[in-house]
Amino acid sequence: MLMITVADLIQDERLPGNYFAPDAYIKGDFESGLIENRRGDRLLALPETLIQGIYAGLEKELGPSSGVVLFNCGRWWGKNFYARFVEEVSDYYGKNVAAMEMVEFLQCLKQCWKTHGWGTFDLDVSHYQQGFLVVKIWNSAFAAFAPPGNRPACFLEAGILSAFFSQLTGRELHCLQTSCESLGADCNHFILGLPHRLKPAEVWLEEQHETILERLCMSTAEGS
């Protein structure tokens, strides 16, 4: 008679849970101000006053160019964020990100974004055939503490998304924010696409997100 133990049944069949679950992912001694992730990598907390100070300082020193600087900082941050995300997810789930199902990958990214305190994240791929991806973010700290203005203010997030999805797709993608919670929108919309395809939308930012996206898709169809 062949005897099989429980240990035999579960060997190499580990069913990993949610890697980015907040109670498991965030660790540290809060009294001393040390915050780490579950691998022991240091995490940085950004208080409200620091975010406001970054906006105010750059605006004072650079004026209208402050958005470009924040976007480029986001690009740098996004490249490093992508590398860490891929390494952590691949190690934990035992497979390369490229081998993951899209639903599984997106769930990891959504939970990662939320656990880091960046808000709630969603990806809309319904315009992929026209060459665009749409990201929606709710409860963004960068929008909540942005100074008053008449244009979307989440330049840092736009840079992060641009770098992250450029690395993911292997194409150099630009990211343009088309709605912002700081302007009363219900969420922050970001459109990702090839730079020359997004270029026309830079002068449409006073329009509604849906209108901008429709125009972009129409211009792509006319140019194909």
C-alpha positions as CSV (number, residue, x, y, z in Angstrom):
1,M,0.0,0.0,0.0
2,L,1.3,3.4,-1.0
3,M,1.3,5.8,2.0
4,I,1.1,9.5,1.2
5,T,1.6,12.1,4.0
6,V,0.1,15.5,4.2
7,A,3.7,16.9,3.8
8,D,4.0,15.0,0.5
9,L,0.8,16.5,-0.8
10,I,1.8,20.1,0.0
11,Q,5.4,19.9,-1.0
12,D,6.2,22.5,-3.7
13,E,2.6,23.3,-3.8
14,R,2.7,26.4,-1.6
15,L,-0.3,28.6,-2.1
16,P,1.0,32.1,-1.4
17,G,-1.4,34.7,0.0
18,N,-1.5,38.4,-0.7
19,Y,2.1,39.5,-0.6
20,F,1.2,43.2,-0.2
21,A,-1.4,42.7,2.6
22,P,-0.7,45.7,4.9
23,D,-0.5,43.8,8.1
24,A,2.2,41.5,6.6
25,Y,4.0,43.8,4.3
26,I,4.6,46.9,6.5
27,K,6.8,46.3,9.6
28,G,9.0,48.3,11.8
29,D,9.3,50.2,15.0
30,F,7.0,53.2,14.7
31,E,8.2,54.8,17.9
32,S,11.7,55.2,16.5
33,G,10.3,56.0,13.1
34,L,11.8,53.0,11.3
35,I,9.4,51.5,8.7
36,E,10.3,48.5,6.6
37,N,8.7,46.1,4.2
38,R,8.6,42.3,4.8
39,R,12.0,41.9,3.1
40,G,13.6,44.5,5.4
41,D,13.8,47.3,2.8
42,R,13.4,50.7,4.3
43,L,10.1,52.6,3.6
44,L,9.7,56.3,3.6
45,A,6.7,58.1,5.0
46,L,5.7,61.4,3.3
47,P,3.7,63.6,5.7
48,E,1.2,66.2,4.5
49,T,3.5,69.1,5.3
50,L,6.4,67.6,3.3
51,I,4.2,67.1,0.2
52,Q,2.9,70.7,0.5
53,G,6.4,71.9,1.0
54,I,7.7,70.2,-2.1
55,Y,4.9,71.8,-4.2
56,A,5.5,75.2,-2.7
57,G,9.3,75.1,-2.9
58,L,9.4,74.0,-6.5
59,E,6.7,76.5,-7.5
60,K,8.7,79.3,-5.9
61,E,12.0,78.3,-7.5
62,L,10.8,77.1,-10.9
63,G,7.4,78.5,-11.5
64,P,5.6,76.8,-14.4
65,S,8.5,74.4,-14.8
66,S,7.9,72.7,-11.5
67,G,5.5,70.2,-13.1
68,V,8.3,69.1,-15.5
69,V,10.7,68.6,-12.6
70,L,8.1,66.5,-10.6
71,F,7.3,64.4,-13.7
72,N,11.0,63.6,-14.2
73,C,11.4,62.8,-10.5
74,G,8.5,60.5,-10.9
75,R,10.1,58.8,-13.9
76,W,13.2,58.1,-11.8
77,W,11.1,56.8,-8.9
78,G,9.0,54.7,-11.3
79,K,12.0,52.9,-12.8
80,N,13.1,51.9,-9.4
81,F,9.6,51.1,-8.3
82,Y,9.2,48.7,-11.3
83,A,12.4,46.9,-10.6
84,R,11.5,46.4,-6.9
85,F,8.0,45.3,-7.7
86,V,9.1,42.7,-10.3
87,E,11.8,41.4,-7.9
88,E,9.5,41.1,-4.9
89,V,6.5,39.6,-6.8
90,S,8.7,37.1,-8.8
91,D,10.5,35.9,-5.6
92,Y,7.3,35.5,-3.7
93,Y,5.1,33.8,-6.3
94,G,8.0,31.8,-7.8
95,K,7.5,32.9,-11.4
96,N,8.4,35.8,-13.6
97,V,5.9,38.7,-13.9
98,A,5.7,38.0,-17.7
99,A,4.3,34.5,-16.8
100,M,1.6,35.8,-14.6
101,E,-2.1,36.0,-15.7
102,M,-3.2,39.6,-16.3
103,V,-5.8,39.4,-13.5
104,E,-3.1,38.2,-11.1
105,F,-0.6,40.8,-12.1
106,L,-3.2,43.7,-11.8
107,Q,-4.3,42.5,-8.4
108,C,-0.7,42.6,-7.1
109,L,-0.2,46.1,-8.6
110,K,-3.5,47.4,-7.1
111,Q,-2.7,46.1,-3.7
112,C,0.9,47.3,-3.8
113,W,-0.3,50.8,-4.7
114,K,-2.9,50.9,-1.9
115,T,-0.5,49.4,0.7
116,H,2.1,52.1,0.0
117,G,-0.6,54.7,0.7
118,W,-0.9,56.1,-2.8
119,G,-4.7,55.6,-3.1
120,T,-6.8,53.1,-5.0
121,F,-5.7,52.1,-8.4
122,D,-7.5,50.7,-11.5
123,L,-6.3,50.0,-15.1
124,D,-8.6,50.3,-18.1
125,V,-7.4,48.5,-21.2
126,S,-10.5,49.0,-23.3
127,H,-8.7,51.4,-25.6
128,Y,-5.6,49.3,-26.0
129,Q,-6.3,48.6,-29.7
130,Q,-6.2,52.4,-30.3
131,G,-2.9,52.5,-28.5
132,F,-3.9,53.9,-25.1
133,L,-4.1,52.7,-21.5
134,V,-6.1,54.5,-18.9
135,V,-5.3,54.5,-15.2
136,K,-7.7,55.7,-12.6
137,I,-6.6,56.6,-9.1
138,W,-8.8,57.6,-6.1
139,N,-7.7,59.3,-2.9
140,S,-4.3,60.4,-4.1
141,A,-2.3,62.3,-1.5
142,F,-0.6,64.2,-4.3
143,A,-4.0,65.5,-5.4
144,A,-5.3,66.1,-1.9
145,F,-2.4,68.4,-0.9
146,A,-1.8,70.1,-4.3
147,P,-1.9,73.9,-4.4
148,P,-4.9,75.6,-6.0
149,G,-4.7,75.7,-9.8
150,N,-6.6,75.1,-13.0
151,R,-4.7,72.1,-14.3
152,P,-4.2,68.5,-13.1
153,A,-1.5,68.5,-10.4
154,C,-0.3,64.9,-10.0
155,F,2.9,65.2,-12.1
156,L,4.8,62.9,-9.8
157,E,2.3,60.1,-10.3
158,A,2.2,60.7,-14.0
159,G,6.0,60.2,-14.1
160,I,5.8,57.0,-12.0
161,L,3.2,55.5,-14.4
162,S,5.1,56.6,-17.5
163,A,8.3,54.8,-16.3
164,F,6.5,51.8,-14.8
165,F,4.5,51.0,-18.0
166,S,7.4,51.8,-20.3
167,Q,9.4,49.1,-18.5
168,L,6.5,46.7,-18.5
169,T,5.7,47.0,-22.2
170,G,9.1,47.6,-23.6
171,R,7.9,50.8,-25.3
172,E,8.7,54.4,-24.4
173,L,5.3,55.6,-23.1
174,H,4.3,59.1,-22.0
175,C,1.6,59.7,-19.4
176,L,-0.8,62.7,-19.4
177,Q,-3.2,63.4,-16.5
178,T,-6.6,64.5,-17.8
179,S,-8.7,64.8,-14.6
180,C,-7.7,65.6,-11.0
181,E,-9.3,65.4,-7.6
182,S,-7.8,68.7,-6.8
183,L,-10.1,70.2,-9.4
184,G,-13.2,68.5,-8.1
185,A,-13.1,65.4,-10.3
186,D,-14.3,62.1,-8.7
187,C,-10.9,60.5,-9.6
188,N,-7.6,61.1,-11.2
189,H,-7.4,59.9,-14.9
190,F,-4.1,59.3,-16.6
191,I,-3.7,58.3,-20.2
192,L,-0.7,56.3,-21.3
193,G,0.5,56.1,-24.9
194,L,3.3,56.8,-27.4
195,P,4.6,60.4,-26.9
196,H,3.6,61.6,-30.4
197,R,0.1,60.3,-30.1
198,L,-0.5,62.0,-26.7
199,K,1.1,65.3,-27.8
200,P,-2.2,66.8,-29.2
201,A,-4.0,66.3,-25.9
202,E,-1.7,68.7,-24.1
203,V,-3.8,71.7,-25.3
204,W,-7.1,70.0,-24.5
205,L,-6.7,69.7,-20.7
206,E,-9.5,72.1,-20.0
207,E,-11.9,69.5,-21.6
208,Q,-13.5,66.5,-19.8
209,H,-11.5,63.3,-19.7
210,E,-14.0,61.5,-21.8
211,T,-13.8,64.2,-24.5
212,I,-10.0,64.1,-24.5
213,L,-9.8,60.3,-24.8
214,E,-12.4,60.3,-27.6
215,R,-10.4,62.9,-29.6
216,L,-7.2,60.9,-29.1
217,C,-8.8,57.7,-30.4
218,M,-10.3,59.6,-33.4
219,S,-7.0,61.2,-34.3
220,T,-5.3,57.8,-34.1
221,A,-7.9,56.2,-36.3
222,E,-7.6,59.0,-38.9
223,G,-3.8,58.7,-38.9
224,S,-3.7,55.0,-39.4
